[in-house]
Amino acid sequence: MEIPLFPLNAVLFPGGRLRLKVFEARYVDMTAGCLRSGKPFGVCLIRRGGEVGAPAEPAEVGTLAHIVTADMRAAGIFELEVEGGQRFVVEATRVQADRQLLGRVTLKPDEPPEPLTEAYAACLRLLALVAEEYPDARLNPLRDEMPWVGFRLAEILPLRLPVRQALLEMNDSRMRLSLLLEFMRRQGLV
């Protein structure tokens, strides 16, 4: 399938939320098209380039972004909140005349919602503390599932973007949680 791509200096995880301010004409057009069609666009971490100007080179793995809310408080500027859907692999890209980047993508299978084991209980406890302290983090209701817990931790822990991207690309919930738990131990969070 071919989708519009929005390369950003951010990583969107399945089930995660991201707020965006869209002002470049190509992305305003992309947003309007997605709102009309009800279809998602793809969010990818930028490998090379910038968010503004010439089309950036996206990372190979991204996430479908479903528009949850859209507002235009000023002419030509959308304020969006998107929710991450399924992950995808970018097979090829092309740039349209309006400089909009399109990607031919293959969807990655969802990880099975395997129940969290006792070995990773500290991960869910940390999320519960964050949810209580920061209700705007939108972690409630907590889910006792390995992929969900891993993706939420990857969003909230102080990780560099390449690390977040590597965690997005992983297809093993247990390995993702093991790495995050080790990071939490080293940071004194558990």
C-alpha positions in Angstrom: 0.0 0.0 0.0 1.1 3.6 -0.5 0.7 6.2 2.2 1.8 9.8 2.8 4.8 9.9 5.1 5.5 12.5 7.8 9.1 12.2 8.8 9.6 13.7 12.3 12.2 14.0 15.1 9.9 11.7 17.1 9.0 8.0 17.3 5.3 7.1 17.4 4.6 3.7 19.0 1.4 1.6 18.5 -1.2 2.8 20.9 0.7 6.0 21.7 -0.4 9.5 21.2 1.4 12.4 19.6 0.5 16.1 19.3 1.5 17.8 16.0 1.4 21.3 14.7 1.1 21.1 11.0 1.9 24.3 9.0 4.0 23.4 5.9 1.7 23.4 2.8 2.5 19.8 1.8 1.6 18.5 5.3 -1.5 20.7 5.5 -2.6 19.2 2.2 -1.7 15.7 3.6 -3.7 16.3 6.7 -6.8 17.6 4.8 -6.6 14.5 2.5 -6.4 12.2 5.5 -9.3 13.9 7.2 -11.4 13.7 4.0 -10.6 10.0 3.5 -10.4 8.8 7.1 -7.1 7.1 6.2 -3.9 7.3 8.3 -0.6 8.7 7.3 2.8 7.3 8.3 5.1 8.7 11.0 8.8 7.9 10.6 11.8 9.0 12.5 14.1 11.2 10.3 17.3 9.5 9.3 18.7 12.4 7.3 17.4 15.9 6.8 15.0 18.1 8.7 11.4 18.4 9.6 11.1 21.6 7.4 12.3 22.1 3.9 13.4 19.4 1.5 11.8 16.0 2.0 13.7 14.1 4.8 14.9 10.6 4.5 12.7 8.4 6.8 13.7 5.5 8.9 12.8 2.1 7.5 10.1 1.3 10.1 7.3 3.7 11.1 3.8 3.7 12.5 0.5 4.5 11.0 -0.9 7.7 12.5 -4.7 7.9 12.9 -6.0 11.4 13.4 -7.9 11.5 16.7 -8.5 15.3 16.9 -7.9 18.1 14.4 -8.3 21.8 14.9 -7.4 24.8 12.9 -7.0 27.8 15.3 -5.1 29.9 12.8 -5.5 29.9 9.0 -3.3 27.2 7.4 -2.1 25.6 10.7 -3.6 22.3 11.9 -3.2 21.2 15.5 -3.5 17.4 15.5 -3.5 14.6 18.0 -2.8 11.2 16.4 -2.8 7.7 17.8 -0.3 5.1 16.7 -1.7 2.1 14.8 0.1 -0.7 13.1 3.9 -0.6 12.4 5.1 -0.7 8.8 8.3 -1.2 6.8 9.0 1.4 4.1 9.8 -0.5 0.9 10.3 2.5 -1.4 9.6 6.3 -1.4 8.8 8.9 -4.0 8.4 12.6 -3.8 5.3 14.2 -5.5 5.5 17.6 -7.3 4.2 19.3 -4.1 7.2 17.8 -2.2 4.9 15.4 -0.3 6.8 12.2 0.5 4.9 9.0 -0.3 5.9 5.5 0.9 5.1 2.1 -0.5 4.9 0.2 2.8 4.3 -3.3 4.1 2.5 -3.6 7.4 4.2 -5.5 10.2 2.2 -8.1 12.1 1.0 -7.0 15.5 2.7 -8.6 18.4 0.4 -11.0 20.3 -1.1 -9.4 23.5 0.9 -11.8 25.7 0.2 -11.3 29.5 2.9 -9.6 31.5 4.9 -12.1 33.6 6.1 -11.5 37.1 9.6 -10.9 35.9 8.3 -7.5 34.4 5.9 -6.5 37.2 8.2 -3.6 38.1 7.6 -2.2 34.6 3.8 -2.0 35.2 4.3 -0.6 38.7 6.3 2.3 37.2 3.6 3.0 34.6 1.0 3.0 37.4 3.0 5.6 39.3 3.4 7.7 36.3 -0.3 7.4 35.4 -1.2 8.5 39.0 1.2 11.4 39.0 0.6 12.6 35.4 -3.0 11.9 34.3 -2.3 13.7 31.0 0.1 10.9 30.1 -3.0 8.9 29.1 -1.8 5.7 30.5 -5.1 4.7 32.0 -6.5 2.2 31.8 -3.3 0.2 32.3 -3.0 -3.0 30.3 -1.3 -6.0 31.6 0.1 -7.0 28.2 3.8 -7.2 27.2 3.7 -5.2 23.9 1.6 -2.4 25.5 3.8 -2.1 28.6 7.0 -2.1 26.5 5.7 0.6 24.0 4.5 2.8 26.9 7.8 2.6 28.7 9.7 3.3 25.5 7.6 6.5 25.2 8.1 7.8 28.7 11.6 6.8 29.7 14.4 9.3 28.9 15.8 7.5 25.8 17.6 8.9 22.8 15.7 8.8 19.5 17.9 6.0 17.9 17.1 3.8 21.0 13.4 4.5 20.7 13.6 3.6 17.0 15.4 0.4 17.7 12.7 -0.5 20.3 10.0 0.2 17.7 11.7 -2.0 15.1 11.9 -5.0 17.5 9.5 -7.8 17.0 10.0 -9.4 20.4 8.0 -7.9 23.4 10.0 -9.9 25.9 13.3 -8.7 24.6 12.0 -5.1 24.5 10.9 -5.3 28.1 14.2 -7.0 29.2 16.2 -4.1 27.7 13.9 -1.5 29.2 13.9 -3.2 32.7 17.7 -3.2 32.6 17.7 0.5 31.7 15.3 1.2 34.6 17.6 -0.7 37.0 20.7 1.3 35.8 18.8 4.5 36.3 17.6 3.5 39.8 13.9 3.5 38.8 13.3 0.0 40.2 
